[in-house]
Amino acid sequence: MTSTVPPAPEHADAPRPPITMIGPDFPYAYDDFLAHPAGLGQVPATEHGTEVAVVGGGLSGMVAAYELMKMGLKPVVHEADRIGGRLRTVGFEGCDPSLTAELGAMRFPPSSTALRHYIDLVGLRTRPFPNPLAEATESTVVDLKGESHYAETPADLPQVYRDVADAWARCLEEGADFSAMNRALRERDVPRIRELWSRLVERLDDQTFYGFLCGSEAFSSFRHREIFGQVGFGTGGWDTDFPNSILEILRVVYTEADDHHEGIVGGSQQLPLRLWEREPEKIVHWPYGTSLRALHPGGEPRPAVTRLGRTPDGGVTVTDADGETRTYRAVVFTAQSWMLLSKIACDESLFPIDHWTAIERTHYMESSKLFVPVDRPFWRDRDPETGRNVMSMTLTDRMTRGTYLLDDGPEGPAVMCLSYTWCDDSLKWLPLSAEERMDVMLASLGEIYPDVDIRGHVIGPPVTVSWENEPYFMGAFKANLPGHYRYQRRLFTHFMQDKLPAGQRGLFLAGDDISWTAGWAEGAVQTALNAVWGVMHHLGGTTDPANPGPGDLYDTLAPVRLPED
């Protein structure tokens, strides 16, 4: 079940501007910044050709490198594994190459407007993603405590599920001013956003998601909380989100990031790969036809970074796996922040001690998926006795948790995501091989669909991922725990460096775990743009007065500061 809450009745018939992920912590309009004809800014001509290291070739790294290149700087991208990061699209051994699995990001909401800018820029197409009970999903089965319910619309579910959805709407309205904040975000009413959010941050920073539910009279029933934990929040978190800060959840539901998802046709990894190859139409200093790929010898990124250091004058040294060390006046670090604690040797002088503390307190969620290729979308078959689909998108309290059915129509091969899990549910799979995982998953699904021979349709070996076991990630994405707001603020605002000692400037953090919306590609894009502004400013550049950047408006939009004494 999706969790987006409708507008309050008194506003139900009023025209509403589209919702975007511009806040509520830092309500800067990144989409307007990107769309403005004046561009993102410029650096002095004397800086043209200056090398800027970009650590990490995921979406945030590619966006930062692409925009810095357009300004006339020379990005030097380091990537330890493959371009794309957690936008990772893979094929199946021995199968049609058109069959792919999205091991990382596989869907995004319409409110991700800065992300959408780049999807459109590189000419990618999108289509609705088959979330539970979405319009693109023929049918959904909710299986809890051994009892299955088949639904083609939410109205087909038992009344208790509608009661739970109503309880969530009441809980958000009474405890978090949902309608008022949603309306303020739609209207980009910055004073109102800040007024509402400041009050909520002060009141709720120490509250878990589960504690927020328990504090609401709407969720006085444990049975309702239990059902909600299985199927009620968004499309992939469930009760594994319960220990997280409620502020993390509110950021999602306010901006409707949990609903109306789309996927990129052909796979999400195409986006960073196309940015790597793209030749901008407007570019400074470099000749027309320049791309990030062309700026790198052999057309490949530099290898993994093994050490970061400081020079006496505040420069940043970058040592890579080939043993080469270069010194840069500016570096953008987009990899998971835990890499700074384990995989990369770091001088302590790289960051103020409060920032190191924030990095160390980072909390990552685990996540696993397993995909199999099948001969055809057999789930579209109809049972002759019931007229129902023989199999459906499935939410369950069994080991699989979420099963997604992915196809391009009734003909040709298709793909099943047999299981999509988080946190403790993900850790249950960690010791098992892909084949062992598939055996357990098929047994679990066999209890729900005893008359369907799922294995008989499988045409190739499964592919799987456990992000907590990936050596360059060590987790799927950040999820702040109660009390972590202050740490998150330090990391997000790090791009504002004028008040830092001169010897601690020039290294800029970016990536979705630095953003307020970790786990969403929109956050990766937004923090990349913050870092681009930071590098430009650090090198003496400016934005056009008609198109102020995030740093130019920072004092007006700065996230609320909670007391620390």
LUMTI-274768 format. One line per 5 residues: number of its first residue (from 0); for each residue x, y, z of C-alpha. Coordinates in nm, 4 decimals. Layout:
REM LUMTI-274768
NUM	X,Y,Z  ...
//
This chain:
REM LUMTI-274768
0	0.0000,0.0000,0.0000  0.1248,0.3458,-0.0760  0.1300,0.5991,0.2023  0.0791,0.9332,0.0357  -0.1930,1.1219,0.2163
5	-0.4600,1.3149,0.0223  -0.5063,1.6861,0.0798  -0.7348,1.8005,0.3560  -1.0996,1.8069,0.2451  -1.1225,2.1851,0.2385
10	-0.8468,2.1948,-0.0217  -0.9393,1.8834,-0.2188  -1.0893,2.0696,-0.5149  -0.8368,2.3528,-0.5298  -0.5726,2.3387,-0.8043
15	-0.2428,2.2311,-0.6573  0.1053,2.3075,-0.7893  0.3223,1.9990,-0.8399  0.5132,1.8687,-0.5412  0.8942,1.8622,-0.5616
20	1.1734,1.7431,-0.3332  1.3010,2.0918,-0.2521  1.2798,2.0619,0.1241  1.1856,2.0880,0.3989  1.5339,2.1220,0.5516
25	1.6858,2.3386,0.2773  1.4064,2.4573,0.0466  1.6244,2.5607,-0.2442  1.4801,2.5209,-0.5958  1.7498,2.3100,-0.7616
30	1.5263,2.2467,-1.0612  1.4949,2.6204,-1.1303  1.8720,2.6592,-1.0859  1.9339,2.3923,-1.3512  1.6750,2.5256,-1.5948
35	1.7910,2.8881,-1.5898  1.9531,3.0029,-1.9183  2.2270,3.1854,-1.7262  2.3788,2.8530,-1.6215  2.5246,2.7477,-1.2884
40	2.8056,3.0030,-1.2709  3.1569,3.0649,-1.3927  3.5144,3.0623,-1.2673  3.7819,3.3215,-1.3598  3.9493,3.2566,-1.6940
45	4.2777,3.2097,-1.5065  4.1275,2.8955,-1.3513  4.0253,2.7350,-1.6797  4.1808,2.3920,-1.7105  4.2358,2.3615,-1.3338
50	4.2133,1.9991,-1.2246  3.9496,1.9076,-0.9675  3.9451,1.5530,-0.8305  3.6053,1.3820,-0.8120  3.6110,1.0710,-0.5941
55	3.3371,0.8297,-0.6936  3.1761,0.7656,-1.0296  2.8173,0.7265,-0.9166  2.5411,0.9673,-1.0084  2.6591,1.2419,-0.7726
60	3.0145,1.2184,-0.9025  2.9049,1.2229,-1.2655  2.6766,1.5244,-1.2150  2.9497,1.7171,-1.0306  3.2149,1.6284,-1.2879
65	2.9874,1.7116,-1.5817  2.8933,2.0549,-1.4469  3.2517,2.1401,-1.3450  3.3689,2.0467,-1.6940  3.1095,2.2811,-1.8454
70	3.2622,2.5654,-1.6373  3.6009,2.5041,-1.7956  3.7551,2.3027,-1.5127  3.9145,1.9604,-1.5620  3.7504,1.6908,-1.3506
75	3.9695,1.3908,-1.2673  3.7263,1.1134,-1.1772  3.8347,0.8231,-0.9541  3.6200,0.5109,-0.9469  3.7004,0.1958,-0.7509
80	3.4537,-0.0339,-0.9242  3.2310,0.0759,-1.2114  3.0642,0.3961,-1.3251  2.7174,0.4136,-1.1771  2.7573,0.3452,-0.8058
85	2.4221,0.2264,-0.6749  2.2685,0.2908,-1.0141  2.3739,-0.0593,-1.1091  2.2045,-0.2405,-1.3964  2.3199,-0.5949,-1.4759
90	2.2255,-0.8672,-1.7222  2.1718,-1.2415,-1.6839  2.4244,-1.5008,-1.7940  2.3238,-1.6686,-2.1199  2.0050,-1.4627,-2.1600
95	1.8747,-1.1976,-2.3953  2.0760,-0.8797,-2.3202  1.7517,-0.6817,-2.3039  1.6734,-0.8599,-1.9769  1.8232,-0.6587,-1.6933
100	1.8099,-0.6343,-1.3160  1.8314,-0.3132,-1.1152  2.0463,-0.4080,-0.8179  2.0362,-0.0545,-0.6807  1.7999,0.2298,-0.7659
105	1.5106,0.1047,-0.9757  1.2401,0.3694,-0.9355  1.2027,0.7397,-0.8657  0.9117,0.9754,-0.7961  0.7946,1.2638,-1.0170
110	0.8958,1.4985,-0.7352  1.2625,1.4239,-0.8187  1.2770,1.7202,-1.0538  1.6538,1.7821,-1.0448  1.7118,1.4163,-1.1263
115	1.4553,1.4453,-1.4039  1.6559,1.7311,-1.5561  1.9447,1.4946,-1.6224  1.7253,1.2046,-1.7354  1.5759,1.4330,-1.9997
120	1.9132,1.5902,-2.0811  2.0651,1.2581,-2.1888  1.7505,1.1451,-2.3723  1.6359,0.8570,-2.1527  1.2763,0.7370,-2.1423
125	1.0810,0.6390,-1.8328  0.7716,0.4342,-1.7626  0.5505,0.3703,-1.4603  0.6974,0.1260,-1.2110  0.4760,-0.1636,-1.0898
130	0.4597,-0.0847,-0.7210  0.1927,-0.2540,-0.5070  -0.1549,-0.1354,-0.6054  -0.0144,0.1169,-0.8542  -0.1994,0.1811,-1.1789
135	0.0812,0.0044,-1.3671  0.0315,-0.3096,-1.1567  -0.2383,-0.5499,-1.2742  -0.2820,-0.7034,-0.9308  -0.1296,-0.7193,-0.5849
140	-0.1388,-0.9939,-0.3240  -0.0940,-0.9031,0.0419  -0.0061,-1.2178,0.2382  0.0109,-1.1825,0.6165  0.0060,-1.4538,0.8824
145	-0.0708,-1.7173,0.6218  -0.3746,-1.5362,0.4817  -0.3640,-1.3904,0.1306  -0.5741,-1.1093,-0.0133  -0.5910,-1.0450,-0.3887
150	-0.6484,-0.6860,-0.5013  -0.6548,-0.4969,-0.8284  -0.7385,-0.1703,-0.6495  -0.7088,-0.0687,-0.2833  -1.0854,-0.1066,-0.2503
155	-1.0464,-0.4830,-0.3009  -0.8586,-0.5249,0.0276  -1.0378,-0.5978,0.3552  -1.1648,-0.3030,0.5557  -0.8856,-0.3318,0.8126
160	-0.6315,-0.2248,0.5509  -0.8308,0.0861,0.4702  -0.8577,0.1509,0.8443  -0.4786,0.1349,0.8701  -0.4373,0.3761,0.5782
165	-0.6815,0.6154,0.7450  -0.4918,0.5835,1.0736  -0.1658,0.6815,0.8981  -0.3356,0.9840,0.7435  -0.4693,1.0910,1.0848
170	-0.1342,1.0292,1.2503  0.0468,1.2516,0.9976  -0.2123,1.5248,1.0125  -0.2346,1.5411,1.3904  0.1319,1.4819,1.4692
175	0.3174,1.6421,1.1787  0.0991,1.9089,1.0119  0.0968,1.7066,0.6900  -0.1493,1.9111,0.4836  0.0063,2.2425,0.5838
180	0.3596,2.1292,0.5003  0.2622,1.9559,0.1785  0.0835,2.2721,0.0675  0.3775,2.4966,0.1656  0.6189,2.2767,-0.0295
185	0.3937,2.2826,-0.3348  0.3714,2.6605,-0.3215  0.7416,2.6943,-0.2319  0.6403,2.9142,0.0572  0.9830,2.9256,0.2234
190	0.8854,3.1190,0.5396  0.5976,2.8801,0.6025  0.8142,2.5726,0.5335  1.0764,2.6958,0.7772  0.8203,2.7830,1.0419
195	0.6578,2.4408,1.0305  0.9765,2.2389,0.9991  1.1699,2.4205,1.2709  0.8954,2.3408,1.5175  0.8826,1.9753,1.4125
200	1.2600,1.9251,1.4201  1.2788,2.0616,1.7734  0.9954,1.8363,1.8861  1.0669,1.5160,1.6941  1.4452,1.4831,1.6531
205	1.4613,1.2298,1.9382  1.1621,1.0270,1.8168  1.1649,0.6975,1.6282  0.9201,0.6158,1.3519  0.7622,0.3528,1.5770
210	0.7453,0.5868,1.8738  0.5690,0.8434,1.6556  0.3058,0.5836,1.5662  0.2633,0.4720,1.9261  0.2140,0.8317,2.0370
215	-0.0863,0.8688,1.8087  -0.4327,0.7704,1.9210  -0.4955,0.6625,1.5611  -0.2463,0.3782,1.6126  -0.3489,0.2693,1.9592
220	-0.4163,-0.0772,1.8148  -0.1079,-0.3014,1.8007  -0.2773,-0.4955,1.5189  -0.2946,-0.1765,1.3122  0.0712,-0.1003,1.3818
225	0.1638,-0.4544,1.2853  -0.0240,-0.4397,0.9544  0.1153,-0.0951,0.8811  0.4659,-0.2262,0.9465  0.4170,-0.4920,0.6813
230	0.2550,-0.2985,0.3983  0.1883,0.0597,0.4981  0.4896,0.2842,0.4528  0.5990,0.3499,0.0988  0.7003,0.0635,-0.1256
235	1.0057,-0.0948,0.0276  1.0817,0.0021,0.3860  0.8121,-0.1547,0.6047  0.8763,-0.2125,0.9738  1.2498,-0.2219,0.9143
240	1.2214,0.1577,0.9141  1.0646,0.1643,1.2596  1.3914,0.2337,1.4528  1.4810,0.5280,1.2255  1.4142,0.8916,1.3031
245	1.0598,0.9969,1.2187  1.2129,1.3012,1.0477  1.3475,1.0650,0.7797  0.9954,0.9392,0.7120  0.8361,1.2843,0.7108
250	1.0783,1.4086,0.4443  0.9579,1.1286,0.2200  0.5842,1.1595,0.2740  0.5738,1.5409,0.2655  0.7269,1.5386,-0.0838
255	0.5325,1.2297,-0.1975  0.8599,1.0583,-0.2787  0.6971,0.7249,-0.1908  0.4386,0.7274,-0.4684  0.3771,0.7336,-0.8470
260	0.7211,0.5914,-0.9208  0.8782,0.5579,-1.2634  1.1699,0.3500,-1.3861  1.4238,0.4248,-1.6570  1.3705,0.2158,-1.9695
265	1.6826,0.0087,-2.0266  1.8177,0.0600,-1.6762  1.9172,0.3384,-1.4399  2.2921,0.2931,-1.4910  2.2539,0.4472,-1.8346
270	2.2203,0.7895,-1.6703  2.5723,0.8181,-1.5230  2.7174,0.6378,-1.8241  2.5585,0.8848,-2.0640  2.6794,1.1799,-1.8561
275	3.0297,1.0327,-1.8821  2.9970,1.0227,-2.2619  2.7940,1.3396,-2.3174  2.9381,1.6323,-2.5134  2.7714,1.9483,-2.3759
280	2.6280,2.1960,-2.6234  2.7428,2.4863,-2.4057  3.0901,2.4568,-2.2605  3.3617,2.7002,-2.1560  3.7329,2.6678,-2.2383
285	3.7162,2.3153,-2.3799  3.6579,2.2645,-2.7540  3.3145,2.1590,-2.8741  3.2897,1.7806,-2.8593  3.4651,1.7488,-2.5227
290	3.3271,1.4896,-2.2803  3.4340,1.3586,-1.9436  3.5484,1.0428,-2.1173  3.7617,1.2418,-2.3582  3.9340,1.4241,-2.0713
295	4.0541,1.0949,-1.9211  4.3461,0.9075,-2.0827  4.2197,0.5822,-2.2302  3.8623,0.6941,-2.1749  3.8527,0.5410,-1.8257
300	3.8366,0.6957,-1.4771  4.1397,0.6919,-1.2547  4.1520,0.3933,-1.0146  4.0369,0.3775,-0.6532  4.1574,0.6373,-0.4073
305	4.3639,0.4844,-0.1273  4.4716,0.7955,0.0645  4.3630,1.1566,0.1154  4.5898,1.4092,0.2813  4.6478,1.7795,0.3433
310	4.9363,1.9922,0.2320  5.0623,2.2735,0.4577  4.8872,2.5323,0.2404  4.5498,2.3518,0.2567  4.5665,2.1588,-0.0687
315	4.4348,1.8027,-0.0846  4.6557,1.5133,-0.1906  4.4926,1.2169,-0.3607  4.6786,0.8859,-0.3829  4.5266,0.6131,-0.5999
320	4.5630,0.2370,-0.6317  4.8348,0.2823,-0.8953  5.0451,0.4598,-0.6354  5.0198,0.7983,-0.8048  4.9742,1.1034,-0.5799
325	4.8427,1.4359,-0.7075  4.7668,1.7563,-0.5220  4.4481,1.9491,-0.5913  4.3104,2.2809,-0.4759  3.9619,2.1313,-0.4834
330	3.8284,1.7775,-0.4406  3.4680,1.6505,-0.4459  3.4162,1.3314,-0.2440  3.0977,1.1454,-0.3439  3.1600,0.7908,-0.2192
335	2.9874,0.6474,0.0890  3.1232,0.8421,0.3850  3.2230,0.5234,0.5703  3.4953,0.4812,0.3074  3.6777,0.7643,0.4851
340	3.6921,0.5499,0.7992  3.8083,0.2211,0.6512  3.9014,0.1944,0.2848  4.0827,0.5274,0.2505  4.3694,0.6380,0.4749
345	4.2922,0.9961,0.5766  4.4718,1.2799,0.7469  4.2664,1.3923,1.0444  4.3135,1.7512,0.9293  4.0852,1.6901,0.6296
350	3.7768,1.7841,0.8336  3.6939,1.9601,1.1579  3.6528,1.7119,1.4435  3.2753,1.7695,1.4547  3.2518,1.6543,1.0939
355	3.4533,1.3425,1.1694  3.2115,1.2695,1.4516  2.9187,1.3083,1.2116  3.0819,1.0678,0.9641  3.1456,0.8131,1.2381
360	2.7832,0.8335,1.3577  2.6461,0.7666,1.0099  2.3959,0.4807,1.0142  2.3515,0.2754,0.6968  2.0628,0.0423,0.6209
365	2.1271,-0.2998,0.4721  1.9406,-0.4102,0.1601  1.9285,-0.7162,-0.0624  1.7609,-0.8153,-0.3872  1.7471,-1.1274,-0.6007
370	1.6335,-1.1377,-0.9634  1.5658,-1.4255,-1.2018  1.4920,-1.4245,-1.5765  1.1796,-1.6092,-1.6887  1.0560,-1.7302,-2.0267
375	0.7504,-1.5046,-2.0314  0.5317,-1.2937,-1.8003  0.3312,-1.5964,-1.6913  0.1806,-1.3932,-1.4067  -0.0494,-1.2318,-1.6620
380	-0.2224,-1.5671,-1.7153  -0.5723,-1.5819,-1.5699  -0.6991,-1.8608,-1.3500  -0.9977,-2.0079,-1.5372  -1.1966,-2.0549,-1.2175
385	-1.1377,-1.7182,-1.0451  -1.0473,-1.4952,-1.3409  -0.7559,-1.3614,-1.1370  -0.3905,-1.3339,-1.2339  -0.2147,-1.6554,-1.1412
390	0.0531,-1.4488,-0.9643  0.0735,-1.0875,-0.8500  0.3074,-0.8258,-0.7131  0.3404,-0.9626,-0.3603  0.3851,-0.8117,-0.0148
395	0.4276,-1.0673,0.2617  0.5623,-1.1251,0.6098  0.7443,-1.4299,0.4767  1.1155,-1.4231,0.3953  1.0714,-1.2647,0.0520
400	0.8885,-0.9554,0.1840  0.8468,-0.7897,-0.1584  0.8234,-0.9632,-0.4984  0.8067,-0.7497,-0.8133  0.7058,-0.8633,-1.1627
405	0.8754,-0.6780,-1.4478  0.7936,-0.7124,-1.8166  0.7527,-0.5183,-2.1407  0.4178,-0.6710,-2.2269  0.2641,-1.0163,-2.2680
410	0.5210,-1.1419,-2.5212  0.8854,-1.2352,-2.4771  1.0979,-1.3057,-2.1684  1.0620,-1.1115,-1.8442  1.2225,-1.0623,-1.5043
415	1.1130,-1.1325,-1.1488  1.2548,-0.9611,-0.8445  1.1864,-1.2554,-0.6158  1.2792,-1.0678,-0.3016  1.3535,-0.7122,-0.1932
420	1.4438,-0.6734,0.1736  1.5960,-0.4278,0.4212  1.7943,-0.4303,0.7486  1.7443,-0.7453,0.9562  1.5488,-0.9039,0.6723
425	1.8446,-0.8429,0.4430  2.0920,-0.9883,0.6919  1.8971,-1.3166,0.6896  2.0121,-1.3683,0.3305  2.3737,-1.2625,0.3745
430	2.5356,-1.6064,0.4325  2.3484,-1.7693,0.1423  2.4621,-1.8007,-0.2191  2.2385,-1.6754,-0.4982  2.1137,-2.0285,-0.5685
435	2.0463,-2.0942,-0.2008  1.8584,-1.7679,-0.1730  1.6460,-1.8558,-0.4739  1.5579,-2.1982,-0.3291  1.4335,-2.0421,-0.0034
440	1.2448,-1.7697,-0.1897  1.0708,-2.0137,-0.4234  0.9700,-2.2274,-0.1255  0.8305,-1.9199,0.0482  0.6380,-1.8049,-0.2601
445	0.5184,-2.1628,-0.3115  0.3203,-2.1310,0.0107  0.1376,-1.8312,-0.1359  0.1006,-1.9697,-0.4907  0.0882,-2.3498,-0.4476
450	-0.0457,-2.4119,-0.7983  0.2152,-2.2015,-0.9830  0.5379,-2.3636,-1.1042  0.7585,-2.0542,-1.0790  1.0814,-2.2530,-1.1110
455	0.9618,-2.4059,-1.4371  0.9639,-2.0608,-1.5968  1.3166,-1.9662,-1.4860  1.5558,-1.9603,-1.7835  1.8854,-1.8524,-1.6286
460	2.0860,-1.8224,-1.3087  1.9779,-1.5651,-1.0521  2.1644,-1.2433,-0.9776  2.1735,-1.0989,-0.6295  2.3210,-0.8213,-0.4207
465	2.3607,-0.7525,-0.0496  2.4739,-0.3924,-0.0321  2.6094,-0.4315,0.3206  2.8568,-0.6836,0.1764  2.9698,-0.4667,-0.1141
470	3.3278,-0.3563,-0.0302  3.2895,-0.0018,-0.1649  2.9493,0.0613,-0.0066  2.9065,-0.1393,0.3176  2.5360,-0.0534,0.3192
475	2.2533,0.0479,0.0912  2.1999,0.4020,0.2106  2.2062,0.6229,0.5135  1.9081,0.6414,0.7493  1.9400,0.8752,1.0446
480	1.8546,0.7477,1.3897  1.6873,0.9651,1.6551  1.9209,1.2424,1.7652  2.1159,1.2454,1.4391  1.9773,1.5694,1.2987
485	2.2780,1.7710,1.4168  2.5182,1.5259,1.2495  2.3233,1.5397,0.9244  2.3253,1.9177,0.9316  2.7038,1.9274,0.9660
490	2.7516,1.7027,0.6634  2.4953,1.8713,0.4384  2.6208,2.2232,0.5119  2.9883,2.1329,0.4644  2.9859,2.2947,0.1185
495	2.9650,2.6329,0.2946  3.3320,2.6719,0.3878  3.4026,3.0437,0.4316  3.3918,3.0064,0.8107  3.6252,2.7064,0.8155
500	3.9975,2.7540,0.8787  4.1778,2.8082,0.5493  4.3585,2.4775,0.5917  4.0309,2.2818,0.6015  3.8728,2.4159,0.2853
505	3.8646,2.2724,-0.0656  3.7353,1.9205,0.0077  3.3597,1.9021,-0.0591  3.1280,1.6200,0.0432  2.8468,1.5094,-0.1873
510	2.6281,1.2053,-0.2472  2.2869,1.0974,-0.1296  2.4132,1.0130,0.2207  2.5194,1.3762,0.2602  2.1720,1.4892,0.1524
515	1.8591,1.5092,0.3657  1.7018,1.2353,0.1516  1.9495,0.9479,0.1565  1.8514,0.6581,-0.0661  1.7006,0.8891,-0.3284
520	1.8898,0.9821,-0.6431  1.7487,1.3322,-0.6100  1.9636,1.3791,-0.3006  2.2720,1.2695,-0.4942  2.2007,1.5334,-0.7592
525	2.1257,1.8125,-0.5119  2.4432,1.7622,-0.3096  2.6463,1.7393,-0.6291  2.5154,2.0828,-0.7234  2.6034,2.2116,-0.3766
530	2.9586,2.0851,-0.4287  2.9774,2.2420,-0.7744  2.8814,2.5754,-0.6215  3.1375,2.5193,-0.3454  3.4220,2.4467,-0.5883
535	3.3275,2.7425,-0.8058  3.3202,2.9736,-0.5032  3.6462,2.8299,-0.3667  3.8212,2.9066,-0.6967  3.6938,3.2634,-0.7056
540	3.3934,3.2088,-0.9299  3.0422,3.3519,-0.9096  2.6904,3.2787,-1.0219  2.4852,3.5095,-1.2411  2.2788,3.7464,-1.0193
545	1.9688,3.6295,-1.2047  2.0328,3.2688,-1.1022  2.1717,3.2535,-0.7468  2.3109,2.9208,-0.6392  2.2491,2.7264,-0.3172
550	2.5400,2.8988,-0.1436  2.4227,3.2443,-0.2461  2.0868,3.1874,-0.0760  2.2214,2.9850,0.2124  2.1656,3.2437,0.4844
555	1.7973,3.2668,0.3909  1.7442,2.8907,0.3617  1.9906,2.7444,0.6129  1.8665,2.4363,0.7995  1.7469,2.4956,1.1529
560	2.0277,2.4738,1.4081  1.9485,2.2824,1.7243  2.1336,2.3743,2.0451  2.4298,2.1529,2.1317  2.4993,2.2647,2.4895
//
